Amino acid sequence: MRLRSVLLNTVKIFSLFLIVIAFSASRRSFAAEQASDVPAWLRAHVGDGEGQIAQVVLQRARALYLQKVSEGAVKNPCYFAMDATRPHDLSDGKLGPRFYVICEFGRSFRAISAGHGGGRDLKDIANFANGKRCAKNFGNAMDSKLTAGGAYVTGETKTSFKGYYRASAKLDAVLIRSFVQFDGEGEVANARQREIGGHPAELLRNVCLRKNPHSSYADRDGYVPFGQLEDYAGGRSNGCTSWSPSDAGQIIALVKDGPTTLYIYPESADIDAVTQAV
């Protein structure tokens, strides 16, 4: 009952079933809002094609970044955006680029893949699970494992030991995973409470304890976790933004230069507008 109360009464969960309609409606609604000072080289990346960014997403991400720069809260030369309405995996098996790294000073634009929150299926209560290909449910609910759209600023980067895994026939390796904390605003202000951030899409499966008293990571009884390494870049997260290990390394290196902004689309207002239109 506690879980049901937290999920359904305290916070919001939004469903977006008609993603194509949502995308088109948002483009029409916000076409007039695009800032006129967007440089020509960046406008060349705006569109609906693979590797491009939708106009509304760029407009909002850029406005958030410029606002934080003017306030002195951000000095990082790059900023991020994510369009969770785009497919995570494409029909040819490739991962869809929908996370954007934009560095206007260096005239750099990069689109990479990113995982979305898998959500949950609460039997006999509510089903707000997401498939691997597309996200149709979004929300800021505690324990919902959903991605929530809105404005974020990157916080500190935490590094933690996850365990050992077999790297080769004779060699074990250590999985050390970094996690970039996100601090949200407005509806996503509970991001830190939800432990929402960005990290590499890798974990250990089938974990057991193995005796290794000489390890600096061993517990007081001399045991360490040992499992099978899994790269789930094509899968879903528990609500965080996840990247392939190689992409994650580059993004984490960028935020070491200082905090920057991340705008995730869609927000609840976008989903409400599509629902009313439909």
Secondary structure in CASP SS format (residue, H / E / C, confidence):
PFRMAT SS
TARGET T0000
AUTHOR 0000-0000-0000
METHOD secondary structure of the structure
MODEL  1
M C 1.00
R H 1.00
L H 1.00
R H 1.00
S H 1.00
V H 1.00
L H 1.00
L H 1.00
N H 1.00
T H 1.00
V C 1.00
K C 1.00
I E 1.00
F E 1.00
S E 1.00
L C 1.00
F C 1.00
L C 1.00
I H 1.00
V H 1.00
I H 1.00
A H 1.00
F H 1.00
S H 1.00
A H 1.00
S H 1.00
R H 1.00
R H 1.00
S H 1.00
F H 1.00
A H 1.00
A H 1.00
E H 1.00
Q C 1.00
A C 1.00
S C 1.00
D C 1.00
V C 1.00
P C 1.00
A H 1.00
W H 1.00
L H 1.00
R H 1.00
A C 1.00
H C 1.00
V E 1.00
G C 1.00
D C 1.00
G C 1.00
E C 1.00
G C 1.00
Q C 1.00
I E 1.00
A C 1.00
Q H 1.00
V H 1.00
V H 1.00
L H 1.00
Q H 1.00
R H 1.00
A H 1.00
R H 1.00
A H 1.00
L H 1.00
Y H 1.00
L H 1.00
Q H 1.00
K H 1.00
V H 1.00
S H 1.00
E H 1.00
G C 1.00
A C 1.00
V C 1.00
K C 1.00
N C 1.00
P C 1.00
C C 1.00
Y E 1.00
F E 1.00
A E 1.00
M E 1.00
D E 1.00
A C 1.00
T C 1.00
R C 1.00
P C 1.00
H C 1.00
D E 1.00
L C 1.00
S C 1.00
D C 1.00
G C 1.00
K C 1.00
L E 1.00
G C 1.00
P C 1.00
R C 1.00
F E 1.00
Y E 1.00
V E 1.00
I E 1.00
C E 1.00
E C 1.00
F C 1.00
G C 1.00
R C 1.00
S E 1.00
F E 1.00
R E 1.00
A E 1.00
I E 1.00
S C 1.00
A C 1.00
G E 1.00
H C 1.00
G E 1.00
G C 1.00
G E 1.00
R E 1.00
D E 1.00
L E 1.00
K C 1.00
D C 1.00
I C 1.00
A E 1.00
N E 1.00
F E 1.00
A E 1.00
N C 1.00
G C 1.00
K C 1.00
R C 1.00
C C 1.00
A C 1.00
K C 1.00
N E 1.00
F E 1.00
G E 1.00
N C 1.00
A C 1.00
M C 1.00
D C 1.00
S C 1.00
K C 1.00
L C 1.00
T C 1.00
A C 1.00
G C 1.00
G E 1.00
A E 1.00
Y E 1.00
V E 1.00
T E 1.00
G E 1.00
E E 1.00
T E 1.00
K E 1.00
T E 1.00
S E 1.00
F E 1.00
K E 1.00
G E 1.00
Y E 1.00
Y E 1.00
R E 1.00
A C 1.00
S C 1.00
A C 1.00
K C 1.00
L C 1.00
D E 1.00
A E 1.00
V E 1.00
L E 1.00
I E 1.00
R E 1.00
S E 1.00
F E 1.00
V E 1.00
Q E 1.00
F E 1.00
D E 1.00
G E 1.00
E C 1.00
G H 1.00
E H 1.00
V H 1.00
A C 1.00
N C 1.00
A H 1.00
R H 1.00
Q H 1.00
R H 1.00
E C 1.00
I C 1.00
G E 1.00
G E 1.00
H E 1.00
P E 1.00
A C 1.00
E E 1.00
L E 1.00
L E 1.00
R E 1.00
N E 1.00
V E 1.00
C E 1.00
L E 1.00
R E 1.00
K E 1.00
N C 1.00
P C 1.00
H C 1.00
S C 1.00
S C 1.00
Y C 1.00
A C 1.00
D C 1.00
R C 1.00
D C 1.00
G C 1.00
Y E 1.00
V E 1.00
P E 1.00
F E 1.00
G E 1.00
Q E 1.00
L E 1.00
E E 1.00
D E 1.00
Y C 1.00
A C 1.00
G C 1.00
G C 1.00
R C 1.00
S E 1.00
N C 1.00
G C 1.00
C C 1.00
T E 1.00
S E 1.00
W E 1.00
S C 1.00
P H 1.00
S H 1.00
D H 1.00
A H 1.00
G H 1.00
Q H 1.00
I H 1.00
I H 1.00
A H 1.00
L H 1.00
V H 1.00
K C 1.00
D C 1.00
G C 1.00
P C 1.00
T C 1.00
T E 1.00
L E 1.00
Y E 1.00
I E 1.00
Y E 1.00
P C 1.00
E C 1.00
S H 1.00
A H 1.00
D H 1.00
I H 1.00
D H 1.00
A H 1.00
V H 1.00
T H 1.00
Q H 1.00
A H 1.00
V C 1.00
END
